[in-house]
Amino acid sequence: MPTTRENTEDRSAVRTLLRLWPYVRPARARLSAAAFVAVLASCTGLVIPLVLKWMVDGPVADRDRAGVWLGALCLLLLGFAEALLFGARRWLVARPLSHVEAEMRAALYRRLQRLPVAFHDRWPSGQLLSRATADLGLVRMFLAFPLTFLLVNSVTIVIGVIIMLLQDWTLGLVILGPAIPVMVMCVVFEHRYAVVARRAQDQVGDLTTVVEESVLGIRIIKGFGRHRSQAQAFREISKSLRGTELAKARLLATIWAVIVTLPELAIGAALVLGAVQVADGELSAGTLVAFLSTALALRWPVDSIGFLLAMSQEAATATERYFEVMDEEPEREKTESEKTENGAAENGQRDRDRDRDRDRDSVVGAVATAGAGLRFDGVVFRYPDADPTSPPTLDRVDLHIRPGESMALVGATGSGKTTLTALVPRLHEATSGRITLDGTDVTAMSRSELRSKVAVAFEEPTLFSASVGENVLMGTDAEDAGRDELERALAVAQADFVHALPQGADTQVGEQGLSLSGGQRQRLALARAVVGRPRFLVLDDPLSALDVHTEAAVEAALRQVLADTTALIVAHRPSTVLLADRVALLSGGRITAVGTHQELLRGNPEYAHLMSGTGRQEDDR
């Protein structure tokens, strides 16, 4: 997984947070109104010291009881107005911010669906999950609180300082004394806190990954008695996270101690100096009361700087982590100009294919439409994270599966069979060469068009937390697909066990389908592949988890499906190979032989070795 931990110190929190603007823009009116209301509430609080000054120098000094009651009423109304305005601010931001969070989460989910398989191979699922949950929660908290109050408190402090300077500039300078050291400490704090905040969020992702893997692999953990080692691994990551959180707490305690202590000392010094001035008659008691009340009113805006900066830094690192995923390059569709260029190239290649097919088909006495069916031409594939100097996984693969033909793909473990099948629906992109369906390059089709033509069933079947019927019908885009199509697919896959489930096809399948046996999951995955009556079918050892009798029944039903489709089937057993019309041997990343099962058994020692019981046992080792 790519990480930017080492670059955290160089990034700008403001620049990072500005990337949220496209999501915040729809809510800008209400957020601006909320900020204005909050500023108004803070300014209302600053009027209270001025009322106190009037009361002390006026009604209190003159012993005017009616004036005192009038001042008390004014203070009460101001306090009520301040509370009402802050409540209005909360109401203004609640709905739009929940919408912003929901939109960001939906955008992240959409991007994850569009990112290539290679991306998901690199990133732990726990890291992605933490970005979609905890990180977006931090962003929402920033938009709801620090974003507004960094502005509100700044305005409040500026207005409060102006009021104090107007009341007595000498006392105002005393209060301003700690400003420079506090600002220096804030800069240092922000720089250091960003590093530990990013580390903590990455560790939360690591912890989430461990928990998720432990839950999904609970059978393995219990089966091998590894609960203690897993618990130890969890404790180690938890310990690291605890240490990071304590480091955050120490930094926050340090900055808070400075921010609280220095202003308190300044207020104490102003109190002493002001009292001396009142005693000397240079300052009225009301002015001193108003000055100190204003200074005390600014304590909260000043004291909150520390944790507002901390929350802002956490939001900045959360935003950074969010956009690490959003900035990944999604699966790209070709532009119209690229498709036109491809079309011209395909026409030339199609002419060459026609000549080659005519020559070959004349030998075997068959004539095939040039370019029809599934064709691999000079396909090379190397995984994106592989060493560029290493041999490619697939090296100049040439293979033609004619329309309506079934081709079994056989090879030793690690020969690239699964990789080759993944190139057809473009789960991976070929490094070079081309793959065509009925003469059309797969890269010239949109992925939705391509995947409506090609159905896949993998060796490791994946089911979702939905009903059996919903899992199977995921294999078709037809809106009118219903019970008849479902029953046909279940019959092909010999999944009659579905009717014995508590609610039949409406029975909910647990997470990963682990409430079913391996063979049952594999049959449902096969049913999902055939339910949409695809023109092209790619099966990666689809019968490996079935017993001999079930396998025979599935093969008998599957032959009817294969008669009407063009299929590529990864096979390890002779019984699966016999489903196919021809067999291709993949060895060393290349197709080294193509023929019928009997032809390769007689003429290819490597194929005979793989198909023999001894060969398969050695291959498994």
N, C-alpha and C positions, 0 to 999 in steps of 0.2 A: 504493500500500500504506500503510495506517495505521501510524504509528510512535509510540512513546512515549519516544523518546530524550530529548526535552526535559523529560519528567516523571520521569526516572530519579532525579534528586537528591531528589525529594519522597517517594519510596516507601520503605516500611519493609521491610528485608530479612527480618526475623522474620515480619511479617505475610504477606509473599509466600510464604515457605517453609512457613508453616502450611497453605497451600492444598494441600500434598502429603499431608496427613493422610489423606484418604479412600483414597488409594492405598497408604499405609504401614500403615493400620490392620490389614489381615489379617496383616502380618508383625510386629506390635508385640510379641508374646510373645518371639520369637527376638531381635528387636533389643534389647528390654529385658534379656534374658538376656545378650546380647553386651556391653551397656554395663556390667552388673553384673560380669561376668567381667573386663572391662578395668579397672574401678575396683579390683577385688580384686588384679589383677596389679600395678597401680601402687602400691597400698598394700603389697603384698609387697616391692616395691622399696624402700619407705621403711623397712622393718624392717631392711634390711641395715646402715644406719648405726648403728642401736642395737646390733646384734651387734658391729660394729667397736668401739663404745665399751666394751662389756663385755670384749672381747678386749684392748684397749689398757690399760684400767685394771685388768684382772684378770690373766689368764694371761701377757700380755706383760710387765707390770710385775713379776709374781711369778716370771717365768722358768719358767712351768708349760708344759712342752712338750705334755703331754696335753691341756691346756685349749686350747692354740693349734690342735691338730689337730681338736679338737671344734668350735671356732669356724669353722675352715676348712670342715668338713663341713656345718655349718649354712649357711654362705654358699653352698656349692655347691648344697645342696638348695633354698635360696631362689631362686637364679638359675634352676635347672631348673624350679621351680614357676612362676616369672614367665614364662619362655619358653613353657611348656605352656599357661598361661592365655591368653597372647596368641594362640597358635595356635588355641585353642578359640574365641576371639572371631572370628577370621577364618573359621573353619568355620561358625559360627553365622550370619554375615551373608551368606555367598556366595550360597546358594540363594534365600533370600527376596528379596534385592535384585535378582537377575536376573529374578525373577518380577515385581517392582514395575516395573522398566524395560519388560519385555515388555507388561505390562498398560497402562502409560501410552502406549506406542507404538501398541498396538492401539486404545486409546480415541481417540488422535489421528487414526488412519487412518479409524475409523468416523465421526468428526466431519467429516473432510474429504469423505467420501462424501455426507454429509447437508447440507453447506453449499451454498447456491445458486450457480448459475453466475456470478452477479454478483461473488461473493466471489473465485472463481478468476480472473475477469477482472482483478481489482485486484492480486492477490498474485503475485509472481514465484515460479515453482516451486522455484527454488533456496533461497529463504527458507523455504519449507515443508519442503523436504528437510533443511535444516540443523537445523530444530527437531526433526525426527523422528530425527535421528542424533546429531550433535555435542552438541546441547543436552541430550538425554536421557542421554547419556554423562556429562555434567557433573553432572546430578542424581544419577545412580547413584553416582558417586564421592563426592558430598557425603554421601549416606546411608551409604556404606560407611566413610568415614574422618572427615571433619570433624564430622559430627553426633555421633558417638560420642566423639571425642577432645576436642571443646570441653567436653563434660561431664566426661570422665575427667580431663583436664588441670586443669580448674577445681577439681575435688575434690582432686586430687593437690596442687595448689598450696596450697589452704586447709589440708589436713592437714599438709603439709610445713612451712608457716609456723608452725602451732600447735606442732609438735614443736620447731622452732628456738627459739621464744619460751620454751618450757618449759625448754629446755636453758640458754639465757642470753638474757634479754630485751634486754640492751643490744646484743648482736650481732644479734639479730633485728630490732631497729629499724634498724640499719645496712643490713641486707639489704632491708628494706621501703622504704628511701629512694627508689629509682627508681620505685616503683609508680605515683605520680601522673603524672609526665611520660610514662611508658609508656602509661598509659590514655588520656591526652590525645592522644598520637600515634596510638593505635589508632583513636580516634573520627575524627580527621582523615583517616587512611589509608582507613578504611572508606568515608567519604563520597566521596573522590576516586576510589577504585578502582572503585566501582560504576559511575561514568560511563564510564571507559575500558573496563571489562569489557563493558558493553552495546554500546559502539561496536564493539569487536572482534567480538562475536558477530554483529552486524548485517553487518559487513564480510565475515565468513565466508559468510553467506547470499548476499551480493552476488557473492562469488567463485564460489560454487557455481552460481549462476545463469549466470554467464559461461561456466563450463566446460560446463554442461549444454547451453546454447544452441549453443556451438561444436561439440559432439559431434553434436547433432541436425541442425545446419545445415552440416555439414562439406562437403556437395556444393556449396552456395552459396559457401562460403568459398573452396573450391578453384576452382570455376567462374569466379569473378570475381577470383581472385588476391588475396584480402583477408586472407591469413594473417598478413601483417605488421601490419596495422591491428588485427586481433583479438589478436595477441600483445602489441601495445602497450597495448591496453585491459586485458588481463590483467595486464601488468606494473604499470600504474597502480594497479589495485585491490590487487595484491599489495604494492606499495610503501606504500599507505595502511595496509594491515593490518599490515605490518612496523613502521611507525611507531607504530601503536597498541600492538602487542605490546611494543615497546621502552619505551613510556610505562608500560605495566604493570610491566615489569621494573624501571624506575627507581623507581617507587613501592614495589615490593616490596623493592628493595635498600635504600631509605631507611628503611623501617620495620624491616627486619631489622637494619640497622646500629644503630639506636637500641635495639631490643629485646635485641640481643646485647651491645652495648658497656656500657650502663648497669648491667645485672646483673653483668657481669664486674668492673666497677669496684667495685661494692658487695661482691662476694666478696673482691676483693683487699684492700679496706679492712677487712673483717671478719677476714681472715687476719692482717693486721698487728696489729689491736687484740687479737685472740684470743691471738696469740703473746706480746704484751706481758703479758696477763693470766696466761698460763701461767707466764711467767718470774717474775711477781710472786707466784705461788702462789694467785692468785684463781680459777683455772680449771684443771681437770684436763686432761691431754693427751688422754685418751679423749673427754672432752666436746667439745674443739675438733675432734678428728677426726670425731666423729659429726655435729657442727654443719656442718662443711665438706662432709662426704659428703652430708648432706641437701641442702645448698645446691646441690651439683653434680648431685644427682639431680633437682633442680627445673629444671636448665638446659634440658633437652629440652622439658618442658611450657611453659616461658616462651618459648624460642626458636621453638617451633612456632606461637605465636600469630599471627605475621605471615602465614604461608602458609595456616593454617587459616582466618583471616579472608578471605584472598584467594579460597580455594576456595569459601567460603560465599557471598561476593559473586557469584562467577561462577555458582554454582548458583542464587542468587536471581534474577539476570538471565535465566538459562536458563529458570527456572520462569516468570518473567514473560512471556518470549517464547512459551513453551508455552501458557500460558493466554490469551494474546492470540488464539490460534486457537480454543481451547476455549470462549472467551467469546462468539465470534461466534454470532449467531442462526441456528440451522439452519432448513431448510425445515420449516414448521410445518403440521401437520395440523389441520383444524378440529375443535373440540369438538362433542359431541353437541348441545348447545344451539344452537351456531352453525349446525349442519347442519339442525336443526329450523326455525330462522328462515329459512335459505336455502330449505328445502323449501316453506314457505308463500309466500315471494316467488316461487319458481319456478312454483308452481301458478298464481299470478296472471299471471305473465309468459307461462306456457304457454297460458292462455286467450286472452291478447292475440295471441300468435303464431298460435294456431289461426285466429282471425278474419282476421289479416293474410294467412296462407297460403291460406285458403279464397278470399279475394278475388283473390289473385294467381293461384292455380292455376285458378280458374274462367276466367280470361282465356286461359290457354294450354291449357286442356282437360285438365289433370292434377290429380290430388288426391293430396297427400302427407300423411303423418301429421304432425300439428303437433309441432314441436320435434324431430322425428327427424333423424338425420344429424348433421353438424357445423355449428354455428351460432356466428357472432360477432355479438354485440349491443352496439353502442355501445362497442366496445373502444378504450380509450386506453392508450398505453404511453409512459412516459418513463424512460430509464435512471436508476438511483438516483444516479449521480454527475453527472448533467446539470444545467445551470443551470435552476433552477425557472422562470425567466422565458423560457426558450427554448421554441420550439414542440415539442410532443411528437413522437416518432418515428412513432407511429400515433395518428390523431386520429378518434375516433368511427367505427371500422370496423364496417360491417354486411355480413355475408355468410352465405349459407345454402347448404351443400353437402348435397343430398338423399341419403338412404340408397342406397348402391350407385353413386353418381355420382362421377365424377372431375372435379375442378376444377383448371384450370391457373391459376397466379398469375403474372402478367406485370407488369413494371414496370422503370423505369430503375434503374441502379446507385445504391444508397443510398436507395431508396424505402421500404425496410423489409420486404422480402419475407422474408428469413431471420429477422428479428425476429418477424414474424407467425407463422411456422411454429414458432418456439421456444416460443410461448405455449401451443400446444396440449398438449404433454406437460409444461407448467409448468417448463421450464428457466428461464424468466423468469416473473414474476407480472405480470399485467395491472394497470396503475395504477387503472383503473376499467373499468366495463362487465363483461360476462361471456361466457364461452365454454361451450357446452353440447355434450355428446355424447348423442344420443338423448334430449334434454330434460333431462339431468342436468348441473348445473354442475360443471365440472372441479374447482373448489375444494372441492366437497362430497365428492369421492372421495379415498381415500387415494392417495398417489403410486404405491404398488405396484399398486393396482387400475387406476389411470389408465394407467400405462405397460404394463400387460398388455393393454390394449385398443388402444393407439396405438404403432405402430412408426415409427421414423424412419431416414432415410438422409441424411447431410449431404453437401454438395458436397465438403468435404475429408474423405475417408474416414480413419478411425483404426483401425488394427489393433494387436493386443497381441502380446507375446512368448509366443505359444502356437501350437498347431497350427492349420492352416487350418480343420479341422472345429470346433475349440473356438471360434474366432473367429466362425464363422457361427452356431453353436448358441447363442451368447450372446443371440441374438434371440428365444429362446423359454424360457419357464419350465417347459415340460412335461418332467417327469422321464423320460418314456419316449421323448422325441425321440431318434431314432437315425439310422441310415444312410439310410433311405428319405426322411425329411424333409430331410436334408442334400442328398441327390441331387436332390430336387425343387427346392430353393432354388437349387442350383448351376445347374440346367437353366434356371430362369427367368432368372437373371442371366447366362446364356450363359458360365458360368465353367468350361467344359470343360478349360481349361488346367490345372486342379487335378489331373486324372488323369495329366498328363504330369510332374508334380513327382516328385522322387525317392521319397518315401513317400506319394504321393497326398494325400488329405485329412489324413493324419497328419504331413505335412511341417511342421516348425517354421518359423513366420514370424519374421523378425528384428524388432528394435525398430522400432516405427512402420510395420512392413511394408515397409521401404525396399528389401528384397531383391526386391520385386515392382514391376512397372511401375505407373504411375498408373492406367491403365485396369483392370489386374488388381485393384488395391486397391479401385477404385470398384465393380467387379462383385461382389467379396466383401462389401462394405458393403451393396450392394443385396440380395444373397442373405441377409444377416443380417436385413434389414428384413422380408423376406417369409417367412422360414422358419417363423415362429410363426403364420401365417395370421391376421394381425391384422384386427380389424373396421375400424380406421381406419389409414390409411397417410399419412405426411407425408414427402414426398421433396423435397429441396432440390437441384434441378438434378442428378439422379442420373446423367445420361449425358454430362456435359460432357467427360469425359476419354476417351470412346470414339471409335474411328474410325467412318466412315460405315457400313461393312458390319456391324460388331459392333453399332452402335447400332440398326440396322434389325432385327437378329435379337433383341436384347434387347427392343425395343419390341413385336415380335410376341408374344414369350412373356409380356411384362408385361401385355399387354391381357387375357390370361386371368385374371391375378391381380386386375386392376382391376375385372373384371366382378363380383367377389364381395366387394368392399370399398368403403369410402368414402374417397376419396383427395384430398389437396391436394398439388399438384405445382408447385414453382417451376420455371419454364421460361424459357429465353432463345432457343430455336430453334424455328422452325415445326414441325420434326419431333417435338419433345417436346410442343408444344402440341396436336398432332393426336392424342395419346394420350387427351386429356381430352374429356369430353362438353361442358363449357362452359369459358369463360375469364373470369377476373376481372382487371381492370386496376387496379393500385395506383399512385396518383400523389399526391404531396404528403401521404402518410400516410393517404390515404383510398381506398376502393374507388369509382372514378369511373365504371366501366362493367362490365357483366356480360352475356355472350352467347356465342354460338358463335364459333368462329374466323372463319368467313366473314362473320357479321354484323358483328363488330368491324372486320374488314378494310374492309368497305364503309362503315361508318357512323362510325368513330372514327379521326380523323387521327393522334392520338398513338399508338394501337395499331398502325396501319399503318406508321407511321414506325419503331417499335421492331422490327417483324417484317421490315422491309426490310433488305437488306444494308447500305445506307448508314446507316440508323438505328442498327443494332447497332454499326457501327464508330465512329460518333460517341459512342454511349453508352459504349463501352469506353474512349474517350479521356476 
